[in-house]
Amino acid sequence: MGRTLSTFALGVAALATAALVNATPAYAATEQLRLDFDATPTGQVEPGPWTAGCFADVATPGDSGCIVVGAPGSISRTSRPGGSGASPAIAFPATGSALIQVPDAANLNPGTQDFTISAMVKVTAGQVTEGANLVQKGVFADPAQWKLQLDGGKPGCRIKGTDAAGLTVSKLITADASIADQGWKFVQCKRRGDTLSLIVGSTVVADDTGATMDIANTAKVHIGAKGAGLTNNDQFRGEMDNAVFSIG
């Protein structure tokens, strides 16, 4: 009798668990790009400043993000407190330009799939600029783009692509408040179906519908600025850790 009741009880528990699991959709995102900046750039020594060298892509072994600068720009070592110690991170320049460039690849184009862009960032009021790009593939004028930004200290997300009718469409959402002088902040942009959401910390600070579009281009991924050798470069001048792009 005891065994029969135990088996029955286990069966009920399993059904209850299945019901809970299926109550909400599960998104199994797969990382396509993760630069954790833990290792020293190839051919360089700590703690910088660095004007060359590449960071390994943890998500896709063999890929890397390489430093590109415009004098007197450089990238150097900093750290982010976490757990029982500190995580290695990077600092972008106070003057000049510097970015990390990842070659174009098919797995960095989400197409019509769900996707997520995220980074840990820290910026002071003195480092805030009108335009500061964190992680992007494509620029404003391109036919397609995904971008996580920090304009005026306020996180934002922009996507651009082609709708089902073949028309070019775009969507921009921004936070109402600056994150300057607030220490390290997790910033994330994600598309789930037709909804585009912006998360700061663990809070959704902005979202909107109209995100259904095909996003694909041949641009490189740029981290920390719009591009190399540009006058209006939207340079980010703060600190960064864990730049991640996922699909799914």
N, C-alpha and C positions, 0 to 999 in steps of 0.2 A: 504493500500500500504506500509506504514511504517513498519508494522509488517511483511509483506511478505519479504521485503528487509532485515529486521533484521534477520529473520530466515535463509534466503539464505546466508547472510554474515556469520552467525555463522556456517553454514554447511561447507562453503568454508574454514573457519578458522580451523575447526576440521579436515578436510581432509589434510590441510597443516601441521598441527601439527602431525598427524599420519604419514605423509610422512617423516617428520624430525625424529620422534622417530624410525621409521623402517629403516632409512638410515644407521645406524651403529648398530652392535650387542650390546646387553646389557647383562652384566654378573652379575647375582644375586648371589654373593658370600654369603655363610652362615658361620658365625664364629663357629668353633668347639672348639677353645681354645682362651681365652683372659685372660692374667694375667696383670692387671693394677697396681698392687702393692700398691693400695691406702690404704688398711687396714693393720693393724699390723698382722704379722704372728700369728697363733693360739698359745696361751700360752706364748706369749712374750710381752715385753714392749718396747716402743719407747725410743731412736732411734736406738737401737741395741748397739753393734754388736750382731747378732743372729747366733747361730750354730744349731738351730732346729726351728720347727714351719712350718706351711703351709699357703700359699696364696690361697684364693678362686679363682676358675675359674669362671669369670663373664659370659662367654658364655655358659657354661654347669654347672648349679647349682648342687652342691653336689660333683663335682670334685675339685681337688686342686693340687697345685704344692708345694712339700715339700723340705725344705732346707736339703742338704747333704753336709758335709764338710770333709776336710782332714786338720788336725791341721798344722799351726795355722790359717787356713782359716775361714772366716765368711762373712756374708752379713749384710750391715747396711743401714740406711735410708739416702737418699739424696732427692733433689727435682729438678724439671724441670720447668723453667719459662714458663708460658702460659696464654694467655688471661689477665684477671684482677688479677690473683694471681699466684699460683704455683701448679704443680701437684706432688704428692708424687711419688718418684722413688726409685731405689735401687742402691747400690754401691757394686761391687764385690771386693775381697781382693787384696791387693798389694803383699801378700805372702800366701803360702799355697793354698788350692783349696776349691772352694765352687760352688755349682750349685743348680738349682731348678729342681726337678724330678717329672714328671707327668706320672702316670701309663699308660701302653699301653691300647688302646681302638680302636675298629673298626672305629669309626668316625675320628680318627687321621691318617688313611691310605687313601690317595686319590685314590688309584687304578689307573684308566685311566682318572679320572676326572680332570678338571682344578682346580688349587689350588693356594693359596697365603700364604707366610710367611713374617711377617714384625715385626719390632721393632724400637723404638726410642733409639739411643745410643749416648754416649759422651765418647770420649777417648782422652787423651793427648799423646804427642810424647813419654813421659816417660813411659806410660802404654802400648805402642804398643809392641806386641810380634810376633814372626814368625807365630804362629798358635793361633787363638782365635775364638772359636766357640760360636755363639750367640744363635741360636735355631736349634735343630736337632732331628730327629728320625732315629736311626740307625747310625752305624759308617762305615768307609771306607770299611772294609772287609765284611760287611754284604751283603746279596743278594739284599737288597733294602735300600734306604736311601733318605731323603730330609734334606737339611741343608742350613742355612744362616750363613755366617762366616765373619770374619774380620782379615784375615791374613796379617801381615805386615801393618796394618792400612787400607788395601784396602778391601772394601766389596766384597763378592763373594757368589755364589750359586752353590750347587752341588746336582744333583739328580742321582739315580741309580735304575734300575728296570729290568723288563723283556719285550722284544719286542714281536710282534705278532708271531714270529717264535720260541719263547721260549728261546731266547738267552739273556744273561745278557748284558745290555748296560748302559752307564752313560754319563752325560753331566756336564761340569763345565764352568761357566762364571765368570769373575772377572772384577772389575773396574780398570782403569789405574792409578787412583790417590788415595792417602790416605786421610782419613777424620780426621786425628789427628789434634788436636788444632783448630778445626772448630766449637766447641760448639755442641749442640744437633743436630743430623741428623736423618732423617727418612730413613730407609733402608728396601727395599722390594724385594723379589724374587717371581715371578709369572709365572705359566705355563698357556698358553692359546692355546689349540690345540697342534700343534707341535712346538710352539715357547716358549722358556724360556727367560725371561727378568729380568734384574736387575735394580732397580730404586733407586736413591739416591736423597733425597729431592723430587722434582717433575720431575726429568730428568731420562730418560732411558739411563744408562751409558754403558750397554752391553746387547746384545741379540743374540740368535742363534737358529737355527732349530735343529731337532733331539730329541725333548723332548717327543715324543710319546712313552710311556712305562707304564707298570703296576707297581705301587709303593706300596708295602704292606710288613710289617714286624711285629714282635712281640716285638720290642724294646720299651723302655720308651722314652718319650720326655725329652731331657736334655736342659736346658737353662743356658748358661754361661760357659759351659765346656763340654768336651767329655763324661765324666762319673765319677763315684765315685771311689776313691782309685786307680786311674791310675797314673803311673809315667809320661807318656807323655799325659797330660790331655787337652792340647789346651785351657788353662784357659783364659777367657776374664777378664781383670782387670780394665775395665772402669765402666761406669754407664749405667743403662738401665731403660726404661719405656715401658709399653704397648707391651708385646710380644704376637703376634696374629698368629693363623693358621686358614685359611678359606678354604672351598671347594666350588667350583662353579665359 
